Amino acid sequence: MLGLMSPCVLGHAVEMNWLEDFLTLAATRNFSRAATLRNVTQPAFSRRIRNLEYWVGAPLFDRSVFPVALTPVGESFQRTAQDALSLLRVGREEALGFVPQIEEVVSISASHTLAVSFFVDWHEQLQSRLGSIRARIVADHVAGCVEALISGNCDLMLAYNSPLLPTLTDIGRYPSIVLGSERLVPVSAVGKAGQAIYPLDDDTTPQPYLCYSTDSYLGRMTALILARENLSSRLQFCYECSMSDVLKRGAIAGSGIAWVPERAVRDELSTGRLVIVGDASHTAPLDICLFRHAEHDQPIAERIWQACLKIQEEELR
């Protein structure tokens, strides 16, 4: 029984990894997804969660339901785990001499695509309202951004979100604001006649396909489109990468069809270097969202959050 300490962890101190694992699973409520976010195998992830439960002395998750749910002990321990990680983060910054910056610089994790295509314009918009804003932007894949938010290693997170594929399931703990909307669109280079080199509506010859890694957010979004529209037979794998900028450059070079956020290729579409192929059914809506931890109140992050709420209210009028 979990109420008794396991000999393998008896007398051992709790590991930081276990707390990060716990918070990731608490947010996703899915062992497989959480293991992917933590970049470990599911069996190893499950063992670490079990070790933490032995250390606490009680089950933290109810595994009899799907998705898994926090037990009352788990709900109580969630805040403790978050506070512990936050204290460790602050202690690390103190040791590195970063203390003067903690209240002055906002740390923002952002997906690679949004860091390139969205952050600069958004930052300028904020500065026009709030004055100078000093930010530390850390570009990463969405899984890395989510992990940074969950573990308290960033104040805010910029990431795509869609009702088809929520970025975070524990919305109460990680509220979000929609900053903008766009589409995930299939694009191809253009030939001399002004037509797409690789038309998506050609069902006789498979077209070369530049795809995301299967565990990336945009990769899973694209997979939903392909399955929904039965497009797999029309595409032939060429290469994959988790960064949309790499796929965009491949599409420009004429290497194949790539699904990319429309904002990331707006210049290429307007100049005719790329063209959207297929039709509206081959696209998917994407919200550009700002996420935060509901229990964090870093002053500059709070000012940014309130400014974004006000902008959202103004746009809805």
C-alpha positions in Angstrom: 0.0 0.0 0.0 1.1 3.5 -0.7 0.3 4.5 2.9 3.6 2.7 3.8 7.0 3.9 2.7 8.6 1.8 -0.1 12.1 0.5 0.9 13.5 1.9 -2.4 12.7 5.5 -1.3 12.7 5.3 2.4 15.2 7.7 3.8 15.8 9.4 0.5 15.2 13.1 -0.1 12.6 14.1 -2.7 14.0 14.9 -6.1 13.3 18.1 -8.0 12.5 16.0 -11.1 9.7 14.2 -9.1 8.1 17.5 -8.3 8.3 18.7 -11.9 6.9 15.4 -13.1 4.0 15.7 -10.6 3.1 19.2 -11.7 3.3 18.2 -15.4 0.9 15.3 -14.8 -1.4 17.4 -12.7 -1.7 19.8 -15.7 -2.0 17.3 -18.5 -3.9 14.5 -16.6 -2.4 12.0 -19.0 0.7 9.8 -18.3 1.7 9.4 -21.9 1.5 13.2 -22.7 3.2 14.1 -19.5 6.1 11.7 -20.1 6.5 13.2 -23.6 6.7 16.7 -22.1 9.2 15.6 -19.6 11.3 13.8 -22.3 11.3 10.4 -20.6 9.8 7.1 -21.3 6.3 6.4 -19.9 7.6 3.5 -17.7 10.3 5.7 -16.2 7.9 8.6 -15.7 5.4 6.3 -14.0 8.1 5.0 -11.6 9.1 8.6 -10.7 5.5 9.5 -9.9 5.2 6.3 -7.9 8.4 7.1 -6.0 7.0 10.5 -5.1 3.8 9.0 -3.9 5.8 6.6 -1.7 7.8 9.6 -0.4 4.6 11.5 0.4 3.0 8.4 1.9 -0.3 8.5 0.0 -1.6 8.3 -3.6 -1.5 11.6 -5.4 -3.5 10.5 -8.5 -6.7 8.5 -9.0 -5.8 6.1 -11.8 -9.2 4.5 -11.9 -10.7 7.3 -14.0 -9.7 8.8 -17.3 -8.2 11.3 -17.5 -6.5 10.7 -14.2 -7.5 13.0 -11.4 -5.8 14.4 -8.4 -6.7 12.8 -5.1 -7.5 15.1 -2.1 -3.9 14.6 -1.0 -2.7 15.4 -4.5 -4.7 18.6 -4.6 -3.2 19.6 -1.2 0.3 18.7 -2.3 0.1 20.6 -5.6 0.6 24.0 -4.1 3.4 22.7 -1.9 5.3 21.3 -5.0 4.9 24.6 -6.9 6.1 26.7 -3.9 9.1 24.4 -3.4 10.1 24.7 -7.1 9.6 28.5 -7.0 11.9 28.8 -3.9 14.5 26.7 -5.6 14.3 28.9 -8.8 14.7 32.1 -6.7 17.5 30.6 -4.8 19.3 29.7 -8.0 18.9 33.3 -9.3 20.2 34.7 -6.0 23.2 32.5 -6.3 23.9 33.6 -9.8 23.5 37.3 -8.9 20.2 37.8 -10.8 18.2 39.1 -7.8 18.1 42.8 -8.9 16.4 41.6 -12.1 13.7 39.4 -10.6 11.2 42.2 -10.1 12.3 44.2 -13.2 12.5 41.7 -16.0 9.6 39.5 -17.1 10.6 36.0 -18.3 8.5 34.7 -21.2 8.7 31.3 -22.8 7.5 31.2 -26.4 7.2 28.7 -29.1 9.8 29.2 -31.8 7.3 30.3 -34.4 5.7 33.0 -32.1 9.1 34.2 -30.9 9.9 35.0 -34.6 6.6 36.0 -36.0 4.7 37.6 -33.1 6.7 38.6 -30.1 8.4 41.8 -31.5 5.1 43.4 -32.6 3.3 42.4 -29.4 6.2 43.8 -27.3 6.0 47.1 -29.1 2.2 47.2 -28.6 2.7 46.7 -24.9 5.4 49.3 -24.6 3.1 51.9 -26.2 0.7 51.3 -23.3 3.0 50.6 -20.4 6.3 52.2 -21.2 9.6 50.4 -21.2 9.2 46.6 -20.6 12.4 44.5 -20.1 11.8 40.9 -21.1 13.8 37.7 -21.3 12.3 35.7 -24.2 13.2 32.0 -24.3 12.2 30.3 -27.5 11.5 26.6 -27.3 9.2 23.9 -28.6 5.7 24.0 -27.0 6.4 21.1 -24.7 9.5 22.9 -23.3 7.4 26.1 -22.9 4.7 24.2 -21.0 7.3 22.6 -18.8 8.9 26.0 -18.0 5.4 27.4 -17.0 4.6 24.4 -14.9 7.9 24.4 -13.1 7.9 28.2 -12.5 10.9 28.9 -14.7 9.0 31.6 -16.6 6.4 34.2 -15.7 4.4 34.1 -18.9 4.0 31.7 -21.9 3.2 32.5 -25.5 1.9 29.5 -27.3 -0.7 28.4 -29.8 -3.9 26.9 -28.6 -6.9 25.3 -30.3 -10.2 23.8 -29.1 -9.1 20.8 -31.3 -5.9 20.4 -29.2 -5.7 22.3 -25.9 -2.2 23.2 -24.9 -3.0 22.9 -21.2 -5.9 21.1 -19.7 -5.8 22.6 -16.2 -7.2 26.0 -17.4 -8.1 27.0 -13.9 -4.5 26.8 -12.7 -3.1 28.2 -16.0 -5.5 30.9 -17.3 -5.0 32.3 -20.7 -5.8 35.4 -22.9 -6.3 35.2 -26.6 -4.0 37.8 -28.2 -4.8 37.0 -31.8 -6.0 34.3 -34.2 -4.7 32.8 -37.4 -4.7 29.6 -39.4 -2.4 26.6 -39.9 -2.3 26.5 -43.8 -0.6 24.3 -46.4 1.7 26.1 -48.7 3.8 25.4 -51.8 6.3 27.3 -53.9 5.0 28.8 -57.2 6.1 27.8 -60.7 6.7 30.0 -63.7 3.0 29.9 -64.6 2.0 31.3 -61.2 0.5 28.0 -60.1 1.5 25.9 -57.1 4.3 23.5 -57.8 2.6 20.9 -55.6 -1.2 21.1 -55.7 -2.9 19.4 -52.8 -6.0 18.5 -54.9 -4.0 16.1 -57.1 -5.1 12.6 -56.0 -3.1 10.8 -58.7 0.5 11.6 -57.7 1.6 11.9 -54.0 3.2 15.2 -53.3 6.4 15.7 -51.3 5.5 16.5 -47.7 7.6 18.5 -45.2 6.2 17.7 -41.8 6.7 18.4 -38.1 8.0 15.9 -35.7 5.0 13.8 -34.4 5.4 15.0 -30.8 5.3 18.7 -31.6 2.2 20.8 -31.1 1.9 21.9 -34.8 2.7 18.3 -35.8 -0.2 17.0 -33.9 -2.4 19.7 -35.3 -1.4 18.9 -38.8 -2.0 15.2 -38.1 -5.6 16.0 -37.1 -6.1 17.8 -40.5 -4.6 14.9 -42.5 -6.8 12.4 -40.7 -9.9 14.5 -40.9 -9.5 15.1 -44.7 -8.0 11.7 -45.5 -4.9 13.3 -47.1 -2.2 10.8 -46.1 -2.4 9.0 -49.5 -1.8 12.3 -51.3 1.5 13.0 -49.5 4.9 11.4 -49.5 7.3 12.0 -46.6 10.3 14.1 -47.6 11.7 15.3 -44.2 10.6 16.5 -40.8 11.6 19.2 -38.3 9.9 20.6 -35.2 10.5 24.2 -36.3 8.1 25.8 -38.8 10.7 28.2 -40.1 12.7 25.3 -41.4 9.6 23.9 -43.1 8.8 27.3 -44.5 12.3 27.6 -46.1 11.9 24.1 -47.5 8.6 25.1 -49.1 10.1 28.3 -50.6 13.0 26.2 -52.0 10.4 24.0 -53.8 11.0 20.9 -51.6 7.4 20.2 -50.9 4.1 21.1 -49.2 4.3 22.3 -45.6 1.6 23.3 -43.1 2.7 26.5 -41.4 1.0 29.3 -39.4 -0.2 31.9 -41.8 1.4 34.8 -39.9 4.8 33.2 -40.4 4.5 33.3 -44.2 2.5 36.5 -44.7 5.4 38.2 -46.5 6.0 35.2 -48.8 2.2 34.9 -49.6 1.9 38.6 -50.4 4.9 38.6 -52.7 3.9 35.4 -54.5 6.8 33.2 -53.4 4.4 30.9 -51.7 0.7 30.1 -52.3 -1.8 28.4 -50.1 -2.9 25.0 -51.6 -6.1 23.1 -51.1 -9.1 24.8 -49.6 -10.4 26.0 -46.2 -11.1 22.4 -45.1 -7.3 21.7 -45.3 -6.6 24.5 -42.7 -7.1 24.7 -38.9 -7.7 27.7 -36.7 -5.0 28.7 -34.2 -5.4 31.1 -31.3 -2.2 32.9 -30.1 -2.5 32.8 -26.3 -0.8 34.2 -23.3 -0.7 31.8 -20.4 0.3 32.4 -16.8 0.3 30.6 -13.5 -2.8 31.7 -11.5 -0.9 31.7 -8.2 2.1 33.8 -9.4 2.0 37.6 -8.9 5.3 38.9 -10.3 4.6 42.7 -10.6 5.7 43.3 -14.2 3.9 40.1 -15.3 0.7 41.3 -13.6 1.0 44.7 -15.4 1.3 42.9 -18.8 -1.6 40.6 -18.0 -3.9 43.4 -17.0 -2.9 45.4 -20.2 -3.7 42.3 -22.4 -7.0 41.9 -20.6 -7.8 45.6 -21.4 -6.8 45.2 -25.0 -9.0 42.1 -25.3 -12.0 44.0 -23.8 -11.5 46.9 -26.2 -11.4 44.6 -29.2 -14.6 42.9 -28.1 -16.6 46.2 -28.0 
